[in-house]
Amino acid sequence: MDQDVIYRKTALGTEAIATRSPALAPRERSLLIMVDGRRKAAELNAIGNAGELLPALLAKGFIEPLAPAGAAFDPTQPAPLEGLPAPKAPEPLSVQAAQRLAVRRLTDLLGPSATDLCLRVEKARTAPELVAALKHVEATLRQVLGAPAAARFIQEVGRIQGA
């Protein structure tokens, strides 16, 4: 495994931590918490003996590579997976799981100023109501943080069952 690759959590990884997913062994969970999109694999290995765990997290779809340090990252090109099978596409989220993830991400992005948006998301009872709330959130995030941040938010939380 390339020690210069930087990994970040996928939406599935973020959800697995939040829900204490049984799919994660305790050591995998500890390492996944440390994956932050800034540390190289070598740093993670020094902190948490990540050598055998990073490939497992990658194969399960909990993390994804960004790029080797100093390399230009082209999001249109797939990252090399060094012979590992491609991670499975994330499963659709239940309305409740999507709400929890949306509230957590909004709080991370906006802090206390996310309260009104979080209330709007939590008020939704059905998938169509949640989709409408997320469209409002996306428009607000686009104004406050820009289009790329809004698109990332929707990509993470917008996969709702029944929508």
C-alpha positions in Angstrom: 0.0 0.0 0.0 1.3 3.4 -1.0 2.3 5.3 2.2 1.9 8.7 0.6 -1.8 8.3 -0.2 -4.2 10.4 1.8 -7.5 8.9 2.7 -10.9 10.4 3.7 -14.1 8.8 5.0 -16.9 8.1 2.6 -20.5 8.8 3.6 -20.7 5.2 4.4 -17.7 5.5 6.7 -19.2 8.6 8.4 -22.5 6.7 9.0 -20.7 3.6 10.3 -19.0 5.6 13.0 -22.1 7.5 13.9 -24.2 4.3 14.2 -21.5 2.2 15.7 -21.9 -0.2 12.8 -21.2 -3.9 13.6 -19.5 -4.1 10.3 -16.5 -2.4 11.9 -14.1 -4.3 14.2 -12.9 -2.2 17.2 -9.5 -1.6 15.7 -11.1 -0.6 12.3 -13.4 1.8 14.0 -10.5 3.4 15.9 -8.6 3.8 12.7 -11.6 5.1 10.7 -12.1 7.8 13.3 -8.5 9.0 12.6 -9.0 9.1 8.9 -9.5 12.8 8.2 -8.5 13.6 4.6 -5.2 15.2 5.8 -3.0 12.4 7.1 -0.9 10.2 4.8 -1.2 6.4 5.1 2.3 6.5 6.7 1.1 8.8 9.5 -2.0 6.6 10.1 0.3 3.6 10.3 2.5 5.2 12.8 -0.4 6.2 15.0 -2.7 3.2 14.7 -0.8 0.3 13.0 -2.9 0.8 9.9 -1.0 -1.5 7.5 -3.5 -4.3 7.4 -6.6 -2.2 8.3 -6.5 0.5 5.6 -7.0 -2.1 2.8 -9.9 -3.6 4.7 -11.6 -0.2 5.2 -11.0 0.6 1.6 -12.5 -2.7 0.4 -15.6 -2.2 2.6 -16.1 1.3 1.1 -15.6 3.2 4.4 -12.6 5.2 3.0 -11.4 6.5 -0.3 -8.0 7.7 -1.5 -7.6 11.4 -2.3 -4.1 11.5 -3.9 -0.5 11.0 -3.1 0.9 14.0 -1.3 2.0 16.6 -3.8 0.2 15.0 -6.7 -2.5 16.7 -8.7 -5.8 15.2 -7.9 -8.2 14.6 -10.8 -11.6 13.7 -9.5 -12.7 12.4 -12.9 -10.0 9.7 -12.8 -10.5 6.7 -10.5 -8.0 6.3 -7.8 -5.7 3.3 -8.0 -6.9 0.5 -5.7 -3.8 -1.7 -5.9 -5.6 -4.8 -7.0 -8.4 -4.5 -4.4 -12.0 -5.0 -5.6 -13.9 -1.8 -6.2 -15.9 -0.7 -3.1 -19.6 -1.4 -3.3 -21.9 1.5 -4.0 -23.3 2.9 -0.8 -26.7 1.6 0.2 -29.6 4.0 0.3 -30.3 5.5 3.7 -33.5 5.2 5.6 -35.2 8.6 6.3 -34.0 8.5 9.9 -30.4 7.6 9.0 -30.3 10.3 6.3 -31.7 12.8 8.8 -29.0 11.9 11.4 -26.3 12.2 8.9 -27.6 15.5 7.5 -27.8 17.0 10.9 -24.3 15.9 11.9 -22.8 17.2 8.6 -24.7 20.5 8.9 -23.4 20.9 12.4 -19.9 20.1 11.3 -20.2 22.6 8.4 -22.0 25.5 10.0 -21.8 25.0 13.8 -24.5 26.6 15.8 -25.8 28.6 12.8 -27.1 25.3 11.4 -30.0 25.1 14.0 -32.8 26.2 11.7 -31.7 24.0 8.8 -31.3 21.0 11.2 -34.9 21.6 12.5 -36.2 21.6 9.0 -34.5 18.3 8.2 -35.7 16.7 11.5 -39.2 17.8 10.8 -39.5 15.7 7.7 -41.4 12.4 8.2 -41.4 10.9 4.8 -38.8 10.5 2.0 -40.4 13.2 -0.2 -40.6 15.6 2.7 -36.9 15.0 3.5 -35.9 15.5 -0.2 -37.7 18.8 -0.2 -35.9 19.9 3.0 -32.6 18.8 1.6 -33.2 20.9 -1.5 -33.7 23.9 0.7 -30.5 23.0 2.7 -28.6 22.6 -0.6 -29.7 26.1 -1.8 -28.6 27.6 1.5 -25.3 25.8 1.5 -24.7 26.9 -2.0 -25.1 30.6 -0.9 -23.1 30.2 2.3 -20.3 27.8 1.4 -20.4 27.6 -2.4 -21.6 25.1 -5.0 -18.9 22.4 -4.4 -19.6 22.1 -0.7 -23.4 22.0 -1.4 -22.9 19.2 -4.0 -20.7 17.2 -1.5 -23.3 17.5 1.2 -26.1 16.3 -1.1 -23.9 13.5 -2.4 -23.3 12.3 1.1 -26.9 12.5 2.5 -29.1 12.5 -0.6 -29.4 8.7 -1.1 -32.7 8.1 0.6 -34.8 5.0 0.4 -38.1 5.6 -1.3 -37.1 9.0 -2.7 
